[in-house]
Amino acid sequence: MKLVVNNTLKPFVNNPELYNPFLEEITDKIVKAHKRLEQISEIEELYRTQGEIRTLRAMLRLREDINGS
């Protein structure tokens, strides 16, 4: 299954016209999550936001994961 997913996503991650706007969007979401993180008062929401940032950062590494770097 992983090989099929990798081959399906390779055209996306290797096309700068598609992938660069994707990276910009993910980076923007990380910045917004950091701003929310500074204002959170409940510990559960803090953990959720930290998890969101971790997931978004994993998405930033998508190209490396797909291309096997």
C-alpha positions as CSV (number, residue, x, y, z in Angstrom):
1,M,0.0,0.0,0.0
2,K,2.8,2.4,0.9
3,L,4.4,2.0,-2.6
4,V,1.1,2.8,-4.3
5,V,0.6,5.9,-2.1
6,N,4.2,7.1,-2.8
7,N,3.8,6.7,-6.5
8,T,0.5,8.5,-6.4
9,L,1.9,11.5,-4.5
10,K,5.2,11.7,-6.4
11,P,3.8,13.9,-9.2
12,F,2.3,16.3,-6.5
13,V,5.4,16.7,-4.4
14,N,7.8,17.0,-7.4
15,N,5.7,19.7,-9.1
16,P,6.7,23.1,-7.7
17,E,3.6,24.8,-9.0
18,L,1.4,22.6,-6.9
19,Y,3.7,21.8,-3.9
20,N,5.0,25.3,-3.1
21,P,1.5,26.8,-2.5
22,F,0.8,23.7,-0.3
23,L,3.9,24.4,1.8
24,E,2.9,28.0,2.1
25,E,-0.6,27.0,3.4
26,I,0.9,24.5,5.9
27,T,3.4,27.1,7.1
28,D,0.6,29.6,7.5
29,K,-1.4,27.1,9.5
30,I,1.6,26.5,11.8
31,V,2.0,30.2,12.4
32,K,-1.7,30.5,13.3
33,A,-1.5,27.5,15.6
34,H,1.5,29.1,17.4
35,K,-0.5,32.3,18.0
36,R,-3.4,30.2,19.4
37,L,-0.9,28.3,21.6
38,E,0.1,31.6,23.2
39,Q,-3.5,32.3,24.3
40,I,-4.6,28.9,25.5
41,S,-5.6,28.6,29.1
42,E,-6.9,25.0,29.2
43,I,-4.3,22.1,29.2
44,E,-6.4,19.9,26.9
45,E,-6.5,22.5,24.2
46,L,-2.8,23.1,24.7
47,Y,-2.1,19.4,24.0
48,R,-4.5,19.4,21.0
49,T,-2.7,22.4,19.5
50,Q,0.7,20.9,20.1
51,G,-0.5,17.8,18.2
52,E,-1.8,19.9,15.4
53,I,1.5,21.6,15.0
54,R,3.3,18.3,15.1
55,T,1.1,16.9,12.4
56,L,1.5,20.0,10.2
57,R,5.3,19.8,10.6
58,A,5.1,16.2,9.4
59,M,3.2,17.4,6.4
60,L,6.1,19.8,5.6
61,R,8.3,16.7,5.4
62,L,6.0,15.0,2.9
63,R,8.4,15.5,-0.1
64,E,11.3,13.9,1.8
65,D,9.1,11.0,3.0
66,I,7.7,10.3,-0.5
67,N,11.0,10.6,-2.4
68,G,12.8,8.6,0.3
69,S,15.4,11.2,1.3
